[in-house]
């Protein structure tokens, strides 16, 4: 697992247009309240989490970026552990999550 900062994710998503999938790992109600544009919701607590991410990503060697609510939330860390144990080889964790993304966007 590789941690990502908000600026690194922004570059990947908006400037470099890298091939990756952005996964919000929170429950659907949290995703519906606020999420990063282009992200897909696959809750880490769902049965078949790894299989669902593989279906979204298309393959286990594709870059996958996961995020949750904030630096204090550990759902993205749980997700990276599950994905790496499931054979994913390029897993990134945007640890700041939704809170960091929108706080930074407001001041940018």
VMD Tcl script that builds the backbone (N, CA, C; Angstrom):
set m [mol new atoms 324]
animate dup $m
set s [atomselect $m all]
$s set {name element resname resid chain x y z} {
  {N N UNK 1 A 0.839 -1.183 0.000}
  {CA C UNK 1 A 0.000 0.000 0.000}
  {C C UNK 1 A 0.880 1.241 0.000}
  {N N UNK 2 A 0.483 2.179 -0.823}
  {CA C UNK 2 A 1.193 3.441 -0.906}
  {C C UNK 2 A 0.242 4.567 -0.506}
  {N N UNK 3 A 0.619 5.377 0.479}
  {CA C UNK 3 A -0.248 6.506 0.833}
  {C C UNK 3 A -0.170 7.599 -0.236}
  {N N UNK 4 A -1.290 8.286 -0.424}
  {CA C UNK 4 A -1.351 9.392 -1.377}
  {C C UNK 4 A -1.799 10.661 -0.653}
  {N N UNK 5 A -1.258 11.784 -1.073}
  {CA C UNK 5 A -1.741 13.069 -0.583}
  {C C UNK 5 A -2.839 13.563 -1.515}
  {N N UNK 6 A -3.537 14.587 -1.073}
  {CA C UNK 6 A -4.576 15.181 -1.895}
  {C C UNK 6 A -3.992 15.691 -3.211}
  {N N UNK 7 A -2.820 16.354 -3.150}
  {CA C UNK 7 A -2.213 16.891 -4.366}
  {C C UNK 7 A -1.814 15.790 -5.335}
  {N N UNK 8 A -1.306 14.679 -4.810}
  {CA C UNK 8 A -0.942 13.558 -5.686}
  {C C UNK 8 A -2.178 12.985 -6.371}
  {N N UNK 9 A -3.265 12.815 -5.611}
  {CA C UNK 9 A -4.500 12.301 -6.204}
  {C C UNK 9 A -5.047 13.278 -7.234}
  {N N UNK 10 A -4.997 14.551 -6.934}
  {CA C UNK 10 A -5.480 15.554 -7.885}
  {C C UNK 10 A -4.692 15.471 -9.188}
  {N N UNK 11 A -3.381 15.365 -9.094}
  {CA C UNK 11 A -2.553 15.245 -10.300}
  {C C UNK 11 A -2.920 13.998 -11.094}
  {N N UNK 12 A -3.060 12.877 -10.397}
  {CA C UNK 12 A -3.414 11.618 -11.080}
  {C C UNK 12 A -4.755 11.740 -11.787}
  {N N UNK 13 A -5.709 12.364 -11.129}
  {CA C UNK 13 A -7.092 12.399 -11.593}
  {C C UNK 13 A -7.339 13.492 -12.632}
  {N N UNK 14 A -6.785 14.664 -12.406}
  {CA C UNK 14 A -7.155 15.811 -13.216}
  {C C UNK 14 A -6.092 16.261 -14.199}
  {N N UNK 15 A -4.837 15.946 -13.935}
  {CA C UNK 15 A -3.779 16.451 -14.801}
  {C C UNK 15 A -3.124 15.352 -15.642}
  {N N UNK 16 A -2.807 14.240 -15.005}
  {CA C UNK 16 A -2.114 13.172 -15.714}
  {C C UNK 16 A -3.064 12.168 -16.342}
  {N N UNK 17 A -4.302 12.180 -15.923}
  {CA C UNK 17 A -5.323 11.254 -16.430}
  {C C UNK 17 A -4.810 9.813 -16.416}
  {N N UNK 18 A -4.245 9.422 -15.280}
  {CA C UNK 18 A -3.721 8.060 -15.136}
  {C C UNK 18 A -4.847 7.041 -15.172}
  {N N UNK 19 A -4.486 5.827 -15.539}
  {CA C UNK 19 A -5.446 4.724 -15.546}
  {C C UNK 19 A -5.511 4.132 -14.143}
  {N N UNK 20 A -6.557 4.494 -13.422}
  {CA C UNK 20 A -6.775 3.943 -12.094}
  {C C UNK 20 A -8.253 4.010 -11.779}
  {N N UNK 21 A -8.638 3.265 -10.767}
  {CA C UNK 21 A -10.020 3.318 -10.296}
  {C C UNK 21 A -10.002 3.870 -8.879}
  {N N UNK 22 A -10.928 4.790 -8.600}
  {CA C UNK 22 A -11.024 5.454 -7.303}
  {C C UNK 22 A -12.223 4.880 -6.567}
  {N N UNK 23 A -11.955 4.266 -5.406}
  {CA C UNK 23 A -12.987 3.551 -4.657}
  {C C UNK 23 A -13.243 4.233 -3.311}
  {N N UNK 24 A -14.493 4.625 -3.088}
  {CA C UNK 24 A -14.940 5.095 -1.784}
  {C C UNK 24 A -15.401 3.857 -1.036}
  {N N UNK 25 A -14.796 3.579 0.125}
  {CA C UNK 25 A -15.054 2.322 0.836}
  {C C UNK 25 A -16.041 2.474 1.993}
  {N N UNK 26 A -16.729 3.602 2.061}
  {CA C UNK 26 A -17.702 3.859 3.123}
  {C C UNK 26 A -19.070 3.275 2.783}
  {N N UNK 27 A -19.966 3.188 3.759}
  {CA C UNK 27 A -21.327 2.731 3.478}
  {C C UNK 27 A -22.029 3.671 2.486}
  {N N UNK 28 A -23.040 3.168 1.775}
  {CA C UNK 28 A -23.722 3.975 0.755}
  {C C UNK 28 A -24.267 5.306 1.262}
  {N N UNK 29 A -24.784 5.364 2.478}
  {CA C UNK 29 A -25.342 6.632 2.966}
  {C C UNK 29 A -24.256 7.703 3.088}
  {N N UNK 30 A -23.058 7.335 3.518}
  {CA C UNK 30 A -21.945 8.284 3.600}
  {C C UNK 30 A -21.492 8.694 2.196}
  {N N UNK 31 A -21.435 7.741 1.275}
  {CA C UNK 31 A -21.070 8.034 -0.114}
  {C C UNK 31 A -22.060 9.018 -0.726}
  {N N UNK 32 A -23.350 8.803 -0.482}
  {CA C UNK 32 A -24.378 9.666 -1.068}
  {C C UNK 32 A -24.330 11.085 -0.511}
  {N N UNK 33 A -23.845 11.258 0.713}
  {CA C UNK 33 A -23.734 12.604 1.297}
  {C C UNK 33 A -22.615 13.399 0.653}
  {N N UNK 34 A -21.472 12.750 0.433}
  {CA C UNK 34 A -20.323 13.441 -0.159}
  {C C UNK 34 A -19.322 12.411 -0.664}
  {N N UNK 35 A -18.844 12.619 -1.870}
  {CA C UNK 35 A -17.795 11.753 -2.424}
  {C C UNK 35 A -17.017 12.512 -3.496}
  {N N UNK 36 A -15.849 12.007 -3.776}
  {CA C UNK 36 A -15.002 12.605 -4.800}
  {C C UNK 36 A -15.553 12.210 -6.169}
  {N N UNK 37 A -15.688 13.210 -7.026}
  {CA C UNK 37 A -16.170 12.957 -8.383}
  {C C UNK 37 A -15.296 11.881 -9.036}
  {N N UNK 38 A -15.855 11.026 -9.761}
  {CA C UNK 38 A -15.244 9.879 -10.462}
  {C C UNK 38 A -15.086 8.648 -9.582}
  {N N UNK 39 A -15.413 8.748 -8.293}
  {CA C UNK 39 A -15.245 7.566 -7.440}
  {C C UNK 39 A -16.454 6.649 -7.519}
  {N N UNK 40 A -16.205 5.375 -7.212}
  {CA C UNK 40 A -17.211 4.328 -7.187}
  {C C UNK 40 A -17.332 3.862 -5.742}
  {N N UNK 41 A -18.541 3.554 -5.318}
  {CA C UNK 41 A -18.751 3.126 -3.941}
  {C C UNK 41 A -18.748 1.603 -3.845}
  {N N UNK 42 A -17.756 1.073 -3.116}
  {CA C UNK 42 A -17.693 -0.346 -2.791}
  {C C UNK 42 A -17.358 -0.417 -1.305}
  {N N UNK 43 A -18.377 -0.552 -0.451}
  {CA C UNK 43 A -18.134 -0.547 0.994}
  {C C UNK 43 A -17.225 -1.692 1.450}
  {N N UNK 44 A -16.240 -1.352 2.258}
  {CA C UNK 44 A -15.261 -2.331 2.722}
  {C C UNK 44 A -15.914 -3.425 3.558}
  {N N UNK 45 A -17.028 -3.126 4.214}
  {CA C UNK 45 A -17.695 -4.112 5.061}
  {C C UNK 45 A -18.599 -5.073 4.295}
  {N N UNK 46 A -18.809 -4.831 3.015}
  {CA C UNK 46 A -19.664 -5.719 2.226}
  {C C UNK 46 A -19.005 -7.075 2.004}
  {N N UNK 47 A -19.812 -8.111 2.024}
  {CA C UNK 47 A -19.311 -9.436 1.651}
  {C C UNK 47 A -18.873 -9.363 0.189}
  {N N UNK 48 A -17.785 -9.999 -0.125}
  {CA C UNK 48 A -17.306 -9.980 -1.503}
  {C C UNK 48 A -16.645 -8.680 -1.910}
  {N N UNK 49 A -16.131 -7.931 -0.939}
  {CA C UNK 49 A -15.493 -6.646 -1.235}
  {C C UNK 49 A -14.402 -6.776 -2.294}
  {N N UNK 50 A -13.483 -7.708 -2.104}
  {CA C UNK 50 A -12.358 -7.866 -3.028}
  {C C UNK 50 A -12.857 -8.217 -4.428}
  {N N UNK 51 A -13.825 -9.105 -4.510}
  {CA C UNK 51 A -14.373 -9.506 -5.803}
  {C C UNK 51 A -15.072 -8.343 -6.494}
  {N N UNK 52 A -15.781 -7.532 -5.730}
  {CA C UNK 52 A -16.460 -6.365 -6.320}
  {C C UNK 52 A -15.449 -5.353 -6.840}
  {N N UNK 53 A -14.374 -5.131 -6.106}
  {CA C UNK 53 A -13.341 -4.207 -6.574}
  {C C UNK 53 A -12.689 -4.758 -7.839}
  {N N UNK 54 A -12.453 -6.054 -7.873}
  {CA C UNK 54 A -11.854 -6.649 -9.076}
  {C C UNK 54 A -12.778 -6.460 -10.280}
  {N N UNK 55 A -14.064 -6.591 -10.069}
  {CA C UNK 55 A -15.022 -6.403 -11.162}
  {C C UNK 55 A -14.976 -4.953 -11.662}
  {N N UNK 56 A -14.908 -4.003 -10.734}
  {CA C UNK 56 A -14.841 -2.586 -11.104}
  {C C UNK 56 A -13.508 -2.269 -11.789}
  {N N UNK 57 A -12.414 -2.782 -11.234}
  {CA C UNK 57 A -11.077 -2.485 -11.758}
  {C C UNK 57 A -10.778 -3.224 -13.057}
  {N N UNK 58 A -11.360 -4.405 -13.205}
  {CA C UNK 58 A -11.113 -5.193 -14.414}
  {C C UNK 58 A -9.980 -6.183 -14.290}
  {N N UNK 59 A -9.027 -5.874 -13.415}
  {CA C UNK 59 A -7.896 -6.786 -13.210}
  {C C UNK 59 A -7.164 -6.376 -11.933}
  {N N UNK 60 A -6.444 -7.326 -11.358}
  {CA C UNK 60 A -5.797 -7.080 -10.067}
  {C C UNK 60 A -4.500 -6.290 -10.157}
  {N N UNK 61 A -3.970 -6.083 -11.341}
  {CA C UNK 61 A -2.752 -5.287 -11.449}
  {C C UNK 61 A -3.035 -3.834 -11.842}
  {N N UNK 62 A -4.305 -3.470 -11.971}
  {CA C UNK 62 A -4.653 -2.078 -12.258}
  {C C UNK 62 A -4.525 -1.262 -10.970}
  {N N UNK 63 A -4.119 -0.018 -11.103}
  {CA C UNK 63 A -3.961 0.863 -9.948}
  {C C UNK 63 A -5.328 1.131 -9.317}
  {N N UNK 64 A -5.418 0.905 -8.002}
  {CA C UNK 64 A -6.644 1.127 -7.242}
  {C C UNK 64 A -6.327 2.099 -6.109}
  {N N UNK 65 A -7.097 3.193 -6.050}
  {CA C UNK 65 A -6.964 4.168 -4.971}
  {C C UNK 65 A -8.224 4.064 -4.119}
  {N N UNK 66 A -8.042 3.838 -2.820}
  {CA C UNK 66 A -9.178 3.764 -1.907}
  {C C UNK 66 A -9.141 4.969 -0.970}
  {N N UNK 67 A -10.336 5.357 -0.511}
  {CA C UNK 67 A -10.419 6.422 0.479}
  {C C UNK 67 A -11.674 6.246 1.313}
  {N N UNK 68 A -11.666 6.899 2.480}
  {CA C UNK 68 A -12.841 6.860 3.361}
  {C C UNK 68 A -13.174 8.284 3.783}
  {N N UNK 69 A -13.511 8.502 5.052}
  {CA C UNK 69 A -14.042 9.797 5.478}
  {C C UNK 69 A -12.972 10.830 5.809}
  {N N UNK 70 A -11.883 10.400 6.489}
  {CA C UNK 70 A -10.915 11.371 6.995}
  {C C UNK 70 A -9.656 10.645 7.477}
  {N N UNK 71 A -8.691 11.427 7.935}
  {CA C UNK 71 A -7.477 10.835 8.505}
  {C C UNK 71 A -7.804 9.945 9.706}
  {N N UNK 72 A -8.888 10.247 10.422}
  {CA C UNK 72 A -9.253 9.484 11.618}
  {C C UNK 72 A -9.997 8.189 11.307}
  {N N UNK 73 A -10.428 8.020 10.096}
  {CA C UNK 73 A -11.185 6.834 9.674}
  {C C UNK 73 A -10.200 5.742 9.250}
  {N N UNK 74 A -10.451 4.507 9.666}
  {CA C UNK 74 A -9.531 3.425 9.286}
  {C C UNK 74 A -10.100 2.495 8.214}
  {N N UNK 75 A -11.223 2.855 7.622}
  {CA C UNK 75 A -11.840 1.983 6.613}
  {C C UNK 75 A -10.958 1.812 5.375}
  {N N UNK 76 A -10.265 2.864 4.962}
  {CA C UNK 76 A -9.404 2.724 3.780}
  {C C UNK 76 A -8.207 1.832 4.087}
  {N N UNK 77 A -7.705 1.891 5.322}
  {CA C UNK 77 A -6.608 0.992 5.705}
  {C C UNK 77 A -7.082 -0.461 5.699}
  {N N UNK 78 A -8.291 -0.713 6.203}
  {CA C UNK 78 A -8.865 -2.062 6.139}
  {C C UNK 78 A -8.995 -2.522 4.690}
  {N N UNK 79 A -9.417 -1.606 3.829}
  {CA C UNK 79 A -9.599 -1.936 2.409}
  {C C UNK 79 A -8.271 -2.295 1.752}
  {N N UNK 80 A -7.214 -1.526 2.037}
  {CA C UNK 80 A -5.923 -1.846 1.425}
  {C C UNK 80 A -5.430 -3.210 1.887}
  {N N UNK 81 A -5.625 -3.506 3.168}
  {CA C UNK 81 A -5.211 -4.821 3.683}
  {C C UNK 81 A -5.953 -5.948 2.954}
  {N N UNK 82 A -7.261 -5.794 2.798}
  {CA C UNK 82 A -8.054 -6.826 2.111}
  {C C UNK 82 A -7.643 -6.973 0.650}
  {N N UNK 83 A -7.433 -5.849 -0.019}
  {CA C UNK 83 A -7.074 -5.905 -1.443}
  {C C UNK 83 A -5.703 -6.527 -1.652}
  {N N UNK 84 A -4.735 -6.145 -0.833}
  {CA C UNK 84 A -3.406 -6.742 -0.971}
  {C C UNK 84 A -3.433 -8.227 -0.649}
  {N N UNK 85 A -4.184 -8.619 0.370}
  {CA C UNK 85 A -4.322 -10.044 0.693}
  {C C UNK 85 A -5.031 -10.787 -0.434}
  {N N UNK 86 A -5.883 -10.077 -1.164}
  {CA C UNK 86 A -6.619 -10.667 -2.278}
  {C C UNK 86 A -5.854 -10.677 -3.590}
  {N N UNK 87 A -4.612 -10.193 -3.587}
  {CA C UNK 87 A -3.776 -10.284 -4.774}
  {C C UNK 87 A -3.630 -9.017 -5.591}
  {N N UNK 88 A -4.195 -7.900 -5.147}
  {CA C UNK 88 A -4.006 -6.646 -5.871}
  {C C UNK 88 A -2.576 -6.172 -5.669}
  {N N UNK 89 A -1.971 -5.643 -6.737}
  {CA C UNK 89 A -0.547 -5.310 -6.688}
  {C C UNK 89 A -0.255 -3.810 -6.695}
  {N N UNK 90 A -1.251 -2.974 -6.945}
  {CA C UNK 90 A -1.023 -1.529 -7.010}
  {C C UNK 90 A -2.134 -0.821 -6.236}
  {N N UNK 91 A -2.021 -0.852 -4.901}
  {CA C UNK 91 A -3.063 -0.299 -4.037}
  {C C UNK 91 A -2.540 0.977 -3.370}
  {N N UNK 92 A -3.338 2.029 -3.467}
  {CA C UNK 92 A -2.994 3.326 -2.905}
  {C C UNK 92 A -4.089 3.758 -1.944}
  {N N UNK 93 A -3.687 4.457 -0.876}
  {CA C UNK 93 A -4.633 4.906 0.136}
  {C C UNK 93 A -4.579 6.427 0.232}
  {N N UNK 94 A -5.683 7.072 -0.165}
  {CA C UNK 94 A -5.810 8.517 0.060}
  {C C UNK 94 A -6.353 8.669 1.472}
  {N N UNK 95 A -5.425 8.817 2.423}
  {CA C UNK 95 A -5.751 8.758 3.840}
  {C C UNK 95 A -6.604 9.924 4.321}
  {N N UNK 96 A -6.525 11.074 3.676}
  {CA C UNK 96 A -7.302 12.237 4.097}
  {C C UNK 96 A -8.784 12.102 3.808}
  {N N UNK 97 A -9.110 11.337 2.800}
  {CA C UNK 97 A -10.494 11.036 2.479}
  {C C UNK 97 A -11.343 12.232 2.092}
  {N N UNK 98 A -12.642 12.020 2.189}
  {CA C UNK 98 A -13.619 13.022 1.767}
  {C C UNK 98 A -13.418 14.353 2.486}
  {N N UNK 99 A -13.195 14.301 3.791}
  {CA C UNK 99 A -13.045 15.541 4.561}
  {C C UNK 99 A -11.873 16.369 4.044}
  {N N UNK 100 A -10.722 15.754 3.877}
  {CA C UNK 100 A -9.536 16.461 3.394}
  {C C UNK 100 A -9.763 16.995 1.984}
  {N N UNK 101 A -10.365 16.195 1.130}
  {CA C UNK 101 A -10.589 16.587 -0.259}
  {C C UNK 101 A -11.424 17.870 -0.329}
  {N N UNK 102 A -12.546 17.899 0.389}
  {CA C UNK 102 A -13.426 19.055 0.309}
  {C C UNK 102 A -12.917 20.253 1.099}
  {N N UNK 103 A -12.207 20.036 2.198}
  {CA C UNK 103 A -11.591 21.159 2.916}
  {C C UNK 103 A -10.545 21.826 2.042}
  {N N UNK 104 A -9.741 21.059 1.381}
  {CA C UNK 104 A -8.699 21.602 0.524}
  {C C UNK 104 A -9.293 22.284 -0.704}
  {N N UNK 105 A -10.347 21.731 -1.263}
  {CA C UNK 105 A -10.982 22.306 -2.455}
  {C C UNK 105 A -11.536 23.692 -2.128}
  {N N UNK 106 A -12.060 23.867 -0.905}
  {CA C UNK 106 A -12.638 25.146 -0.524}
  {C C UNK 106 A -11.583 26.233 -0.368}
  {N N UNK 107 A -10.351 25.844 -0.001}
  {CA C UNK 107 A -9.302 26.836 0.192}
  {C C UNK 107 A -8.428 27.008 -1.035}
  {N N UNK 108 A -8.610 26.136 -2.023}
  {CA C UNK 108 A -7.761 26.206 -3.236}
  {C C UNK 108 A -8.237 27.292 -4.179}
}
mol reanalyze $m
mol bondsrecalc $m
mol representation Tube
mol addrep $m
